Amino acid sequence: MATGVNEAGEAAIRNARAGFPSLNQRTFAPFKIATVIDTVAARGITAETVLDRTGLTLAEVRDPHTLTSIGQYLTACENIVAAGAGFADAFAIGSRLHLSAYGMYGYALMCSPTMRDFFDFAVRYQPLATPTVRLEWRAEGDLAIWQFREIYRDVMSSDVRTFLVRQQMKMTFTHIRDTAGADNLPVRALFAIPQDSHAEDDVRALSCPCLYDQAANELHYPIGILDQTPELGNRLTRTMLEETCERLIGQSRLSSGWSGEVYQLLLNAPSEFPPMAAVAAQLGLQERTLRRRLAAENSSYAAIVDDVRRKLAIEYLQTTRMSVDDVAWKVGLSDAANLRRAIRRWTGKTITELRASK
């Protein structure tokens, strides 16, 4: 992948990607890469070409248990662009990535009770969807506006950048139609890229006028879409799926960025967790700097300590015969009563129930 970031821009890039997995963090099922392979096969681009330099085999991509990274997906897109894939292929990939391909995140979106809920949920839990841009939305006058912030443009060529912008536009277009119905079309699309010879293709793919050299990449919908009720909307099902997505995104955040580094340090120092200042020093940071960087990732030192404590306590209780008092000591709690309360808070179960369910 291309690189063009200097030292002065590192802080801005880190802030732009806050809350998202790192480029090399393998947390995503391979559905997007599989869709790329299937789409460009008709053009004669082989799976081997798509997967070059990704470290993945076709068998791994076909295995739903394989975990992939954003970086691997960007490399796959770079490979197909170099092999001759055009913007028509970007639109084709976007049109094939229906919400049903996104696991719990996609099903939760389809069950949104209103389209306003859909918009909010899509943004909040986007880190679960192998994101290549950051989604944002706002209501402005008579418009509901999607904005797509390019947070990885420093690691890709201009050709790959324009390919992925068009792909994302088509993906959002497809997801809106999946949920609200085929009659719901954007009123305009804004591209923060120069106009090129593919402008007419953009209009056909997005069913709306397209403007170029704009300040941002955006899709504009009529404001009335926010009050529509999706055909599959179900508030109870959505709540259940949201709980699952919340757990998944919590796990993702605690294995990436500064949160992930703190998590690993604490995991290797159980029973007496060091103060935040000591952990910051191990990372070469001031305590206030670490606190600020964790906050930028929607995390905190106390939340990470609690999660490490939860992981270790459940592991000890389910895999050893240690007494409750000993487990409490091992995870830095003062007594068995505090451990019992913590287990109830973490799992909704008693210690006896937890051990019986292993």
N, C-alpha and C positions, 0 to 999 in steps of 0.2 A: 504494500500500500504506500501511496505517496505520503511524504512528511514535509511540512512546511511551517512548523511552529517554532518560535524562538522562546528564549527564557522568559521574556517579558509577558508573553501571552499564556504561559502555563496556568497561572492563577485563574484567568478568565475562562479558560477551557475547563478546568476542574469545576468551577462554579456552574458552568453551563451544563455539565454532565452530572451534577449533584443528584444523588438518589437513583442514578442509573448504574447498572453493572459496568465493570471495566471492560475494555475491548476484548480482553483475553479470558474473561470469566465464563466458564462453561456452565450455563444454567438453563439453556433453552432446548426444547425438543427440536428436531431437525426439519420441521414442517416447511419453513421458508426455503431452505436450501433444496429440499426435495421438489418443491414447486418450481424453482428455477430450473432444475435438471429436466423435469417433465416438459416445461414450456419451451425451452430452447432446443430440445431434441429434434423438433420438426424443422429447425433451421440447419440441422446437421452438426450442431455443437454437442460433443460427446460428454458423458458424465465425467470421464477422466479429465477433460479440459476444464469443466466447471470446478472440479475438486482440487485442481493443481494448487499446491502450496497451502492447502487448508489443513493437511494432516488427517483428512477424513477419507474413508473408503465408501464405495457405493453401498456396501452391505451395512455399514454403520449408519448411513443416512436413511436407509430403509428400516432401521431398528428404532421404534418409538422411544426406547429407553436411552438412546444416545443423547448426550448433552453437548450442545454446541455454543459458540460464542458469537457476539456481534462482529468481532474481528474476522471470524471465519466466513460469516455471511458477506461482509464487505469484500473479502478476497474473492469469493465466488462471483460476485457481481463484477468485480474488476476483470476477472478472467473472461467472462462472457462478452463484456464490452470490447476487450482486446481481440476476441475471436470473431467479432463482427455483429454482435447483437445490437439492435437499434432501439429507438424509442418506442417503436411498435411492440417490441418485446417487453419493455418496461410496463406498458399498459396491459399487455397480455398477462404478465405475472400478477400485476395488481388486481386484475379482474378475476383471477383464479384463487386469490387468497381471501376466501370467504371467512366469515366469523367462525364457522364450524371448524376451521383449521387451527384455532387459537386455544383449544382446551377450555379450562374453567373460565378464563378471561373472556373468551368469545361467547360461551354459553351464557355467562352472566350479562353480557351486553345485550344479547338477544332477548333476555327476560326482563329488560329494563321496563319499569312501569310507565315511564314517559320518556320522550326523546331528550328532555332536559337532563333526566337521570342518566341517560345513555352518554350524553356529552361529558357530564361530570365524571362518570365512572371510567370512561375511555382515557381521560387525562390522568386520573388518580392512579390507575393500575397499569398504565402503559409500560412500565419497566418489565412486565411479564411477557411482552410481545416481540422480543428481538428487535427493539426500536433502533431505527437509523436516523430519526429526527425526534425532537421533543414536541409533542402535541400540546397545544393550548387552544382555548376557545373563549370568545367573549360575545356578549350581546351589544350591538351598536346600532341605534335607530331601529330600522325595520329589517335588520340583518342579524343572523347568527353566524359568526365567523370562526372558521378553523384556521389556526396559524401553525405552520410547520417550521420549527427552528432547526437549522442545520448545525448540529453540535459535533459532527465528526468530519466536517469539511476539511480540516487540517490534515487528515490522513487519506485523502482521496484526490484523484485527478479531477479536472473540470468535467471531463466526459462522464465519469462515474457519478459525479455530483448531480449533473443534470438528469442522468438516467434514474437515480434514486428519488429525485424530487418528483419526476413524472410518475414513477411507480407508487410513491406515497399518495399523491393526488388521486390516482385511480383506486388505490386500496380504500381510502376514506370514502370516495364516491361509492364503491361497492358495498362497504359496510353500512352506509346510510340506507342504501336500497334494500339490503338484506333485512334491515330492521324496520324501517318506516314504509317500505314499499317502493316499487319501481317508478311511481309518479313523482317522487321527491327528488328534484334535480337542483343543482346549484344555479345561482343567477349569474355568477362570474367566477373566474379563476385568476389569481394574481401570481405571477412568477418573478422571483428575484434573479432572473437570468435573462440574457439578451434574447430577443426574438431570432429564430432561425428558420430554416426551411421546413420545419415540422409543425409550424403553427396551426395549419389546417388539421393536422392529425390530432393536435391537442383539443381543438374545438369538437371534433367528432368523438373523441374518447371521453370527454367530460360533459358533453351536451350543453355547453354554455360558452359565451364570449370569453376570450383569454387576453390578458394584458401582460406586458413584459417590461423588464427593467424597473420593476417595482421595489419598494423597500422591504417587502416580505413575501414569502410564499403562503398564499391563503386560498381557501375555498369559501365563498359566500353563499349562504342559504337564506331563504325567507324566514323571518323571525317566528312565523307561525308553526314551523316544524317542531319547536321546543315543546309545544303543548300536545302534540300527537301521542297516541297510545300505540306502541308496537303490537302487532298481531299476537306475538308470543309473550307479551308482557305479563309477568307474574311476580308480585311483590314478595311473596313468601319464598319462592324458589330463588329469586334474586338475592334475598337476604342470606340464605344458606350458602349460595355460591360466593357471595361477597366475603363471608367469614373465611372460606377457603383461600380466596385471593389475598386476603389480609395476611394470613399465615405465610403464604408463598412469598409475598413481597417482603415480609419481615425477614425471612430466611435469606432472601437475595441480598437485602441491604446489609445484613450482618456478615456476609461473606465477600463483600467488595469494598473498595475504597479504604478510607481511614477507619471506618467501622470494622471492616474485616481484619485489618492489622491489629486493632485493639482486641478484637474477639480472640484471635489466635494467641496473642500474648497472655491473655487471662486464662485461656483454656489450658495453657502450659504451666500455670501457676495457681492450681486450685488450693482451697481451704483458707488461705490468707491472701485475698486479692489486694494488690498494692494500691496505694492512693493514686488518684488521677495524675498528680504531678510526677510520680515515679514512672508511670507508663508514658507520659509525654516525653520525659527525658530519654527513655529508651528509644523513642521514635525521633529524637533530635528536635523536639518542639518545646515551646513554652506551654504551660498548662492552658492559658487563655487561648492560644492558637489552636490547640487540639480541641478545646471546647467549641470554638467557632467552626472548625472544620467538621466536627461531628454534627453540629446543628445544621450545617449546610446539606448534610446527608439525611436530615430528618431523624437524627439519632441523638443519643446522649450517653455519657459514661455509665450513668446509673442503669439505663435500659440495657446496655450490653452486659454489665455485671449480672443483672437479673436473668438475662437469657443464658449466659454461661452457667449460672447456678442451676437454672431449670434443666438444662441439658445434662449436667453432671449428676444432679439428684435423681432424675428419672433413670439414667443409665445405671447408677449404683443400686437403686431399688429393684430394678428389673433383672439385673444380671449378676448380682452378688447376694450373699446372705448376711451382709453387714446389718447391724442393729440400726434402728432409726436414729438413736443418739449418735452413733458413729457417722452415719451419712450426714446428719446435720453438721457435725464438726468438719467433715471433709469439704462441705460446700460453704463454709464460713457463716453458718447460722448458730445462734447462741444455744439453742436447745431443741428437743424433739417437737415441742409444741409449735415453735416457729416454723419448723419444717412441715408439719401437718397443715398449717394454715397456708403455707406457700404452695404445697402440692394441690390443695383444693383450689387455690386461685389459678394455678397454671393449667390444671387438667380437668377440674370439676369433679375429681374423684378423691376418695380417701386413699391412704397409703395401702391399705389392705386390698382395695379394689384395683389399684394400679399394679400391684405385684401379681394379682390373680389374672390380669389381662395380658401378661407378657407372652 
